Structure formats: C-alpha cells, structure tokens
Amino acid sequence: MEHSRPTGRRILACEVDDLDDGEAVRIPEEETGTKDAIVVFNDSGHFYALNDTCPHARASLSEGWVEDGQVECPMHGATFDLKTGAVLSPPATDDAVTHTVEIRHGAVWVLPEAEPDQ
C-alpha cells in the first residue's frame, strides 16, 4: 500500500469521552475535504481513522463492528486492520485508506491524508 502524507489540516472529530469503546463517529467529506467521509473508531481507548466506504462493496464502515484492532464491514464481513487499513479477510482485496489521529487536550483530531490521483 502506498502511503501519502497528511494534508496539514486538522479536523475535530469528537471529545475522547464522547466516543465509547467499539463506537465510531463519521465526518462527512464536505468537512474533510477528501473524496470520502472519514470515520474515527474507538477500540479500547485507541483511536483510528479510515475512509468510511468499504473498498469492496461501498458499504459504510462506520456501521461495522470494532474489536481487537479490526473493523468488520457490515455488508459482507470483510475485515480491515484499524491501524494500517490492510485487508485481513475476504471478500475485500483492496486496503482501506487510513488517516492520522491526534489526541490533544481530551479531543480527537484527524489529519486527513492527501489522496493520490487515480
């Protein structure tokens, strides 16, 4: 997977205390300035951000199940590593796009990654 660099823009996703373990918050693409919405997941107090759309079947990963560092797509059950975006199980074959997350003063910030031209 080719990695890109953060755009330098920070987006407030939520307060740390507002996102319970196993839950997600979706940031629409109108706010992120990216081609897809970004979803922030809380997995046991660790926060991760991925593009919201499953690369396999266009389902919303924000509606998936989060556990043990993975998110499972609600449509066909493909799983992705929350940290790297790597596909962990089929039917997906393409990795999910990840974004940098920072925790500052009790808030969760996302730094959207610049998306490569396709």
N, C-alpha and C positions, 0 to 999 in steps of 0.2 A: 504494500500500500504506500502510495506517495503522500508524504506529509507536507502540509502547507504551513504558513506562519500566521499567527494571529493578526488581525487587521489593525490592532491598536485601540479599537473601540470597545468599551466595557458596557455591558447591559446588566442592569439589576434584575435578577431572576426572582428572588424572594428573600425573606429573612430565614436564617438557618432554622429557627424554632417553628416556622410556619409550614415546613415540609417534613412530614412524618416518615419514618423508616418504610421503605417499599413504595413510597409515593413519588409522583412526578409533577412537574409544572411545565406547561408548554408556552413558549414565547413565539408569537406569530412572526412570519417572515417580514411583515410590514415593520416590525420593531427591530428585527435582527439585521435587516438589510442583506440577507442571504437568499439563496434560491429556495430554501426550505425553512420551515419553522424549526426551532431548536427546542429540545426537551431536556430538562435537568432532572436527574434521578437522585434520590437519597437511598443509598444502600448501606445500612448500618452506620450512618453518620459520615459516610464518604459520599461526596457529590461528584457527579459525572454529567457531561453534556454530549448529546448526539443529535444529528439531524433527526427530525421526528418521523420522516417517512421511511418505512422498511424498504431497502433496495430490492427486495424480491417481488412484493405484490402491492406496493403503495399503501399499506395499512399504517395506522398511526402507532408508533412505538410508545407514545405517551399512555396508551391504553393497555400496554403489555404488562407482564409480571416481572418483578425485580427481585432477585435473590442471588446471593453468593457471587457478586460481581458480574452478573449477567442480566440481560433483559430478553424476554421471550416475546416474539411477535404474536399479537392476539389472533391473527388470521390463520397462519399455517404452522406456527410453533417454531420457526427458525429462532436461534438464539445468537446473541452478539455479546462480546466482551465489552463491558461498560468503559473500561479504561482505554482500550485500543480500537474498539469498533470492529475487531476481527470476527468473522463468521465462526461460530462454534458448532453449529449443527444445521443440516439442510432443512428446508429446500433452498434457502438463500445461498448464493455463491459469491455475491459481492459484499465487501465490508461496508459497515456504516461509517459515516463521516463523524469524527469526534471534534470537540471544541474544548478549549482551555477553560477551567473553572478556577476562580479565586474566592477564598473566604476572607472577608475584611470587615472587622467591627460587627460581627454577627450577621452579615449579609452575604448572600451567594451571588457572585458576579460571573458573567460569561463573557469571554473574549472570542467572538466568532472567528473561525479560521477563514482565511481568504480561500475561495473556491477556485480550483484550476479551471481554465477554459476547456470546454469539451468540443 
